[in-house]
Amino acid sequence: MSYEYKQFSRRKLPHIHSPGSTIFTTFRLAGSIPKSTLSQWLAEKSLKDKTAINTEAEIEFRRRWFVRFEEILDKAAAGPRWLADPRIAQIVADSLKYRDGRVYDLSAYCIMSTHVHAVFTPFLNAASLTEVPDSHPVRFKSSEPTLSAIMQSLKGYTAHEANKVLKRTGPFWEVESYDHEIRNGDEFGRIIRYVLNNPVKAGLVDHWSEWKWTYWRDA
């Protein structure tokens, strides 16, 4: 399969990443965030999209909303908690590991009752890109998928399999996810610690290694 991409730039849009970058992504169950909160987020996002902002301001906007969503997800006081079912968590864990070595290098993940954190490096890199001749604007093609294609495959498959197990229909994952391009080694270390310690912070275990649904490549 061949994928095509618009020219990459320093300004990132959701699910567009610089070739060779490592990504921290969080995806959550549909209905796990109250509609009123989502409406407020969409209104602010729409306003941001209509104004010219610099990269740091955009990153700060996304970080602020990430923290707010995380506070809601950590409480898990309302909405679905399908990932608390070991059968469903296993589907997600197996799917994350299945793609390791195929479309990305997987560094870590943590599966909680309402959401999933993962850190991986997609195989798409500068060497895998070739320019499409006479394309305006400039486009590239590659056999390696973007983050968007990876997440669409991962979420689509796990949603289908989970719904079969749960004997339900309808959306399983929220369409939007939080994706952050890790910029240096220090940030990578902080994010890995954050991912691994999610169940510790939630009071579910005393040490991250006791949580069945946590993985770290370097453990």
N, C-alpha and C positions, 0 to 999 in steps of 0.2 A: 504493500500500500504506500502511496505517495501523498504527502501533506503539503499544502501551500500556505505561505504566510506573507503578510504585508511586511514592509521594511521595519526592522526593530529600531526603537529609539530609546532615549533615556527616560522618557515619560512612559510609565507602565499603565496599562489598563488591566482590569480584572482578567485573570487567566492568560495574560500575555507575559512571558518571562524572557529575560535575557538568556541567550544560549549558554549552557554550561552552569547556570545558577542553581543554588540549592533553595528549595521552597519549604516554608512552614505553612501548612494548610489546616484549617479547621472546618469541618462540615457537620451539620446538625440535622436532627430529625425535623420533618415538617410539623409545624404546630408547636415546636418547643419554645418559641418566643411569642409572647402575647401580641395580638394583632395591633393593639394600640402602639406598642413599642416599634413594631415593624413599620407602621405608618409614619411615625415620627422620623425614623431612620431614612425611609424612602423620600420623604419631603426634604430633608437636609441634603441627601445625596443628589436629588434632582437639582437643587439650588447650586450645589458645588459643581455639578456637571455643566451648568450654564455659565459659570464664571471661570475666568482664567486664573488658575492657582499654580503655585510652584510645587515641585515634587515633595518637598518636606512638609508643606501644608497638607497635601493629600495623604501622606503617610500618617501624619498626626491625626487627621480626621478618621482614618480607618482604625488606627490604634485606639482612639477614644471609644469608638463604637464596639471594638473587639472586647475591651474591658467591660463595657456595660452588658454585652451579650453573655460574656463569661460569668458574670455575677448571677445572672438569671439562670443560666444552664447549671451552674454549680449547686444552686438551691433545689432545682428540679421539683419545684413545688406544684407545678401544673403541667399539663400536656403529656404527650406520650413518653414512655421510658422503655421502648422496645429493645434497646441495646442492653438492658439489664438481663434479658433472656439469654442464657449461655448459647443457645442454638443460633441466635441472631449475631451475637458477638463473634462466634466462631466463623460464620460466613464472612463477616467483614475482615477478621484477622487473616483468614485464608486468602481472601482476595487481595489484600495489601501485600502479602508475602508472595503470591503468585506472580505479581507484576515486578517484584524485585529481581533484577537481572534481565528482565525483558524490555521494560520501557523506562525504568529508573533504578537508581541505587537507593535502597531504603535505609535510612539512618535510625529512625525511631517511630513509634506510634503509641498511642494510648486510647483505648476504647472505654468511654464512660457510658452512663445509662442514656444520655440524651445527645451525645456528640462524640466526635472523633478528632484527635490531633494526630498529624503525621508530618514527618520531615523526610524529604527525599530529593534526589538530584535527577531530574529527567535526562535521558540520553541525548536529547536535542542539544547540540553544541555548534560552535562556529564551523567546525570541520565538516559537519553533516549537512550544511546548507549549501545549495547551489542557486545562483541567481537565474530566474526565469528570463530568457532572452526577450528583449523589446517590451518589457512590462512597464506600464506607467499607471500608478506609482510602482516603484520597484517592488518585486515580489521574489520570494525564495521558495524552493521546494526541498523536501527532505523525506527520508523514509522513517524518521523519528517523530513521534507525536508531540504536540505542545501540551502544556498543562491542561488546557481546555479539553483536548481529546482524551487525555488520561483520566481526568475527573469524570467526564461524561461516561466513559466505559466502566470505571470503577463504581460510580453511583448507580448507573443503570443496571448493571448486573446484580449488585447486592440488593437493590430495591426489589427487583424481580424475584430473587430467591427468598428474601425475607418475607415478602408478601405471600408467597406460596406457603411458607412455614406457618405464618400467622393466620392464614386463611382470610386474607383481607385484600381489598383493592384500593387504589388511590395513591396519591403522592406519599412517598416514604421519606425522602430527603428534602430539605429546603433547597430551592434552586440556587440561591446565593451561598457562597462560602467565603471564608476569610483566607486570603492568600498573601503571604509576605515573603519577599525575596530577601534571603539572609545575606548581609553585606560583608561580614568579616568573621574571623574565628571566635572572637569574644562573644559576639551576638549568637553565633551558632551554639556555643557552650551554654549561654543563658537560656536559650530556647529549648535545648535538649533537657536541661534540668527542669524547666517549667513543664514540659510534656510528661516526663517521667514521674514528677511529683504530684500530678493531678489527683490520683486516688489518696495520696497522703494528706493533701490539703483538704480533701473532702472527708477525712476521718475514717476512711474505709480500711486502711492498712497502716502499719507503722513504718514500713519501708517499701519503696516502689517495687522492689523485686518480688514482693509478696502478692502483687496484683497480677492475676492470670492474663489480663488483657493489655499488658504493657510489654513493649519490645524495645530493646536497645542493641544495635548491631555490635557495639564494643563491649557488651557485658561479658 
